[in-house]
Every structure is written in C-alpha cells, then in structure tokens.
Amino acid sequence: MPFSPSRLSWIRSGLFWRTFFLLGFLLAISMGTWVASFRFVERGPVAQQFAAQLVSMVTITRAALAHSAPDLRRELLFDLASNEGIRVYPLETSDRIEPLSDDALLERLQKSVRDKLGQDTKFAAKVNDIPGFWISFKLEDDDEYWLMLERRRFERVSGLQWFGWGAIVLLLSLLGAGFISRLINLPLSRLASAARSMARGETPPPLPEVGPVEIRQANSSFNHMVSDLTRLESDRALILAGISHDLRTPLARMQLELEMANLTEDERAGLRSDIHQIDLIIGQFLEYARSAERSDFTLVDLSETLSDAAREAERIPGIEIEVALEKNVFVRGNATELRRVFDNLLENARRYGKMAEDSQAEVLVSLTDKSGKALVEISDRGPGVPEAELKRLLHPFARLDAARGQANGAGLGLAIVDRVIKRHDGTLQLKNREYGGLAVLIMLPLG
C-alpha cells in the first residue's frame, strides 16, 4: 500500500504525540551524543591504563626469567600460567602471526607500549593459530619471547552491549516521556472536550481546578464562563417564554373582539392576518427558547420523517415537491425536533423558493448515505441569496426581505434549525445552486 502523508496526521494534530516524539527524539539524541563523547574521551585514559599494565607484566616477567636459574624457568613459566594467566613462548622466525585489528584504542595502546619497551616490540592477535593478546620482549642474552594474555583482560564493553544497555535506558526514557506527555496533555484534553460539549449545546461538568497555577487559572476561568453562559441562556429562555406566554392572552382577546366587531370582510381578513402573523412570531420565540435533552434521543428513520414532512407540505397550495430518498437511513436524535426542522425548511421553500412570475415553488428533497453520514438536501428554484449574506441568514432575527421576498416572522426560522442540527452533532450549510435557487445541506451522523 503506497505511503500517504495523511497517515501521519494523527501525529501532527495530537499534542500528546507531538510532545512524546519530541521528548523521545531529544532523549535519543542526548543518549547517542553522551555515549559517543564518553567512548571518545575514555579512549586515551583506558589506553594508558592498559599500556601500564602490559609494561608492568612484561617487565616483571622479563626480570623473573632473567634472574632465575635455567633449570627453574620451566617451573616459573608454569606458575605464571596457572596463577597469573600469563604464558610465555619462545619467539621463532617461523611463527605465523595475525596482527591486531584496526582499532583506535589498540593503536594508542601499541604506541604507548613501544615508547616504553622499544619500537621493535611486536603485537599479535594470533600466533600459530592460538588466539590471545600477544606481545614480544627480549632478555639480555637477546633471546626473544612471546608473552600471551587472554584478550578479555583488554576488551572493553562491546558495541552490542552498549546497544543493549542503551535500548533499555531509551525504553525507560520513552516510558517517562509518555508519562510526562500525558501529564501535560491531560488538562488541555479535558478543556478541549469541555469546549466541544459547549459547542454541541451541552453543559459540561466543572473542570478540576488542580495542578500548576496556569492550569488552575484556565480551568477556573472556563468554569466561570460556563456558569455565566448557562445562567444567561436560562434567563434568556425564561424571558422569551414569559413574554411569548403573556402575549397569547391579549391575542386571544383581540381575536374574540375581532369576530364580534362590526367590520367589513376585507378589514376582518386584514386583522386576522396581522394576528396570525403575531401568533407565528410568538411561536418562533417559544421554539427558540425551548431546549431538548439529549437523553430523549432515539433512533429516527430519516427516510420516513422526510417523506411524511414532504407529504404534509404538499397539502398546502403553492409548493411542488420531488423526493429522492434512500431507504433505512437512521440517525440518533429527537424525532419531533427533526420533523420541525424539515417543516420549517419546506415552509421557507414554499414562501421564498419561487420567482415572482411563478405560481408555486419547485422543491427537491433528497437523502443519501455519504461517508457514514446522512446528507439531507432541500433545494428550490427561487432567486437565491447574495453570497455575502448566506452566513448571516443563520443568525437570530436575520431577515433578507429584498433577496427572498417579504418575510413573515421574527427571523428565527433558520436560527432554530441551526441550533437543533448542532444539538444533533450535525452541520448546516446554505449555498446558492448553479442554475438558480437556494440549497440547504444538512449532515447528520448515522445512528
């Protein structure tokens, strides 16, 4: 499967992984630099130490052989081999010699030893196929010998051992980096989750005001903000509901007086229209102030809900609806609220989705399953909306009389729709169609 940069988006976008990999990278670089520096700096002292040991061993062995009786040398050599691990062999011109490997430490070691024992001192890794650390020396009678030591005496920590220890230390360091990243990221993750809950219209639980002073201050400020917004939303809903409720009583009285008044039919029709419009505005106020609990959400068949809404809308003159709905598209939500959304959108299309010369609005209602989400599109063939005003249409009390005809209501219809869709974790988009008209696109997660 070809590599795609998008596969690393989870690393680029997540603060936890950014912090983790940054700390891990810095730790790995620091460890590598430390090991390289240590091995470079230790090379000189270690070479001097090994050289001093070699010189001492050669000097002591040479003195012991020089001052011992010839018939006792064999016993002396046996004692050196058994007790000190030092073996001495005569050096022959026919010896097969394998030189030491090219290593910076061994090169320094050979130079230091030759400076003290003579430049004709020989070194070998094998003599006559016998492995070890071989060094030559001469006695006063010019007899030349090999002194052989086990290589483990002069072996440093191997690269494989360094790698193993480094891997263990790096693993422990990465575990520490993960813990530190989690510790740093957790408060921000809680804050982001609470902000998302607010964006969906929910009231998140208070954030814990613990930890560093910056985190405590941020969480405390956020908690105060949530409390203020909740109280403001509650007060606004209470005021709107109270005003709307109080207006219903005088409206009912006006309606009764209108029916009993001595008016012409045209005057009576005009007043009825005014009262009806006021009643619609009050209904919008109540609708906007109402809030639904997410605990009321159930599985809703969008196909059936849209089909019913379209069938009811066609009973009112002035609209012709074409439906193209996929079957069995379910979302999780409040069936009454979603039905109210579709009724509002179809009513808007009936009122404003036709040109001045047309007798009725032609509306297309479609429902498709797109990338795991339900896509609802309600589009008309009216005059559309200026591009600069599309976003403003979703604001409360926004009305575009010049663009879409004289509106009835308080301009809360699309604001109510937008609020309900957000409460269902969906998105609402308005756009002008290529060949005229306005399209309303709603995207909802499948249930």
PyMOL commands that set and color helices and strands:
alter all, ss='L'
color gray80, all
select helices_A, chain A and resi 5-13+15-66+70-84+104-117+151-154+159-199+213-260+265-289+294-296+302-313+335-352+387-389+391-394+401-404+413-423
alter helices_A, ss='H'
color red, helices_A
select strands_A, chain A and resi 87-90+97-98+123-127+130-138+144-149+298-301+319-325+330-333+361-370+373-380+427-432+438-445
alter strands_A, ss='S'
color yellow, strands_A
deselect
rebuild
show_as cartoon
